[in-house]
Amino acid sequence: LLVAWLALSLSIDAAESTNPFENDEAAIRIGNALFAGRCADCHGPDARGKLGPDLTQRWARGETDESAFRVIRAGVAGSSMPPSVAPDNEIWAIVAYLRSISVVPALVSTGDANRGRALFATECARCHKVGGSGGALGPDLTSIGAARSRAALTTAVREPSATVALGFRAVEIRTRGGDEIAGVVKGEDAFSLQIQTLDGTLSAFAKRDLAGIARSTDSPMPVFDAARITDTALEDLLAYLGTLRGAPRQP
Amino acid sequence: MRHARSSSLASLLMLAATAAPAQTGEGAATGVTAAAIEAGLADPTRWLTFSGDYSGQRHSPLRQITRRNVHRLAPRWTFQAGTYARGRGFETTPLVDDGVLYVTGSNNYAWAIDARTGRAFWEYRRTLPDDLTYGASAPVNRGFGALDERLFMVTLDAHLLALDRRSGAVLWDVELADYRVGYAATLAPLVVEDKVIIGISGGEYPTRGFVDAYEPATGRRLWRLHTVPLAGEPGSETWPSDASAARGGGGTWMTGSYDARLGLLYWGTGNPNPDYQGADRVGDNLYTASLLAIEAATGRLRWHYQFTPHDTHDWDSNHVPVLATLPWRGRDRDVVMVANRNGFFYVLDRVTGEFLLGKPFTATTWARDIGADGRPIVLNEDGSGGCLPDAHGGTNFNPPSYDPRLKLFFVNARETCASFHSQPVQYAPGQATTGGVVWADRDKAFGALRAIDVTTGDIEWEFRYPQPNLAGVMSTAAGLVFAGDQEGNFTAFDSTSGEELWHYQTGTSIWGAAAMTFMLDGRQHVLIPSGSVLFAFALPEER
């Protein structure tokens, strides 16, 4: 990796107008690390917005790498987004990382989106919301088709625990009264635990009232293997998810 | 504003009514005297310097709030600063004198605040340039220094100011260094006898650190000690060239400690620049990542101890050095103690700089041991051989505290798992030159308040937090330790057992700040800043 970076950074010209690191895996990893240290406090660890806006939707709105570079360099006047004095190559690496996790081109599928919608309603909607209806335990999927590639969506269905964002990790707690409660961890400090139980209820506990906390980095989402959703049905589901590109953001 | 016992307000009004040049004239021994600062926390109504006294112990003799009653501690007021440091903290330690708090905030705001009500007497706000360098990325400030009727404050554009504490008016304003190169200033100045001592930030830029002394009345510079030597000076042989040394970093951005009897300042120095890339600066890179003992009268370096030779992890040694007298192998020794960002706890003889003890207080795999010569036996420089403390270190600048009766050193330790990857660097004034990236496994990180037995370096107890933090610590003679955390809790612990006795959720990370305490109207107050709010706690009034 270091060797790759050496070659890249030597080729950078400060007056570069296109991103020299576009789709460059090594630079994207570096950009990810830089983002975690400098940007994630406001934009969230996955860049999907916290105090600052969601940065993964920019490209879908027609913004470019260059405009992202300019915003990072100059900051946003009147907001808490400061200008950056980081070297050009670091900013380009952050831009390459953001683009790598950003909205993707329209998903290509041989499936039937209508059949996929019906499948979604029976298998997914209990936990996932689309356009205001559905459950509240899993992530809102209203614009998932713009945010995840076909490969990422396939993995998310077949192996839901492969990558689990903070806020969606499974936990099982046992109270001193003997109750056992399963859910996902939404927040935690030294003295308390904020969870969402599997029925969607928000519930908080003082740690001193708990007899045990079993944490997991897994998702509580069931594994939808081929026995549960056939490859053909998965094609239908992907076709439907590909249509979920959200509402265009107002500038 | 009405107060039954408002001597501070009354005196302030009188000063306003009779304000005359004579008030600031020679010999008008009003306000804070050097002798009072040296007396430390002897007067329970005052807190006159960053750590409370020159020892850096941040240990208060106050005993009204006890292990038995601390569970009743409640907010008395909150002060909304209205200014915020993104991703950082409200890092100040307020000073208090005669019922008035003197507080600095983010973005170089400052206030005089009524300690009874939290109401401000005045607000100061510096007009900052829009092209700040380091100061833009960490727009913080850690507090005032005080002498006579003057307050001293450093700025994000690397100036030192004196304010009239009665009005907030600027009395003088001197430039420390050119902020456009990368310099900034964030620490609380240390007033020592007739001098204001300051340090500088900006070690992520092509800068060269220094410690300065200024004349309190005029702002005239009395001496400057550069932390990185140039050709012909001792230590310059630890740099490959003058060019590398001249941009070699070694910031001095945390307030030091002072031994009045020896006339020595103890001051930590920061990372060598660039942070993660050592190829351009082969050698030990003196006096970066070190502790310096500096003659206060002259600015001459008496001795140094380098914790992390040729650092490539951004492991600044900008810590509050903690001074104490310890029984050491049969005799009393005056020591200075540091829990270092590299994950080791150190005890040094503060007269000579002799290395006495170095022991990990974290699970670092960086070094096996510190050799008898005081040099670390490094095993794992870049994290390829196991977890290293991340760039924020095994602890950071957040102040620790020390209870001399228990001989316990309390510090918020950070357990993290990082590896370090260097990159080539292009040097340009005003451009940050970190020279690499740090990869950290967030799932392996946690925090812990630890009590270190200073005679052995052993961990006596710990209290774990979900995440690592950069929150400071204060202890009291009543057997309490007050500490903040990343999740926002301000917590009181039993200093003997580590048992949690009380906590209050402040709503956001307590970051960089440590508590201070004082008596007011017969009630012990405990203050902690968090986010953009200053909280004042006391026991409920008897009714």
Chai-1 contact restraints between the chains, C-beta under 6 A:
chainA,res_idxA,chainB,res_idxB,connection_type,confidence,min_distance_angstrom,max_distance_angstrom,comment,restraint_id
A,W5,B,Q423,contact,1.0,0.0,6.0,A-B,restraint_1
A,S9,B,P424,contact,1.0,0.0,6.0,A-B,restraint_2
A,I30,B,V437,contact,1.0,0.0,6.0,A-B,restraint_3
A,A33,B,V437,contact,1.0,0.0,6.0,A-B,restraint_4
A,A33,B,W439,contact,1.0,0.0,6.0,A-B,restraint_5
A,D41,B,G87,contact,1.0,0.0,6.0,A-B,restraint_6
A,S80,B,R86,contact,1.0,0.0,6.0,A-B,restraint_7
A,P82,B,A136,contact,1.0,0.0,6.0,A-B,restraint_8
A,V85,B,T133,contact,1.0,0.0,6.0,A-B,restraint_9
A,V85,B,Q431,contact,1.0,0.0,6.0,A-B,restraint_10
A,V85,B,A432,contact,1.0,0.0,6.0,A-B,restraint_11
A,A86,B,A432,contact,1.0,0.0,6.0,A-B,restraint_12
A,P87,B,Q431,contact,1.0,0.0,6.0,A-B,restraint_13
A,E188,B,P466,contact,1.0,0.0,6.0,A-B,restraint_14
A,D189,B,E487,contact,1.0,0.0,6.0,A-B,restraint_15
A,D189,B,N489,contact,1.0,0.0,6.0,A-B,restraint_16
A,A190,B,Y465,contact,1.0,0.0,6.0,A-B,restraint_17
A,A190,B,N489,contact,1.0,0.0,6.0,A-B,restraint_18
A,F191,B,H503,contact,1.0,0.0,6.0,A-B,restraint_19
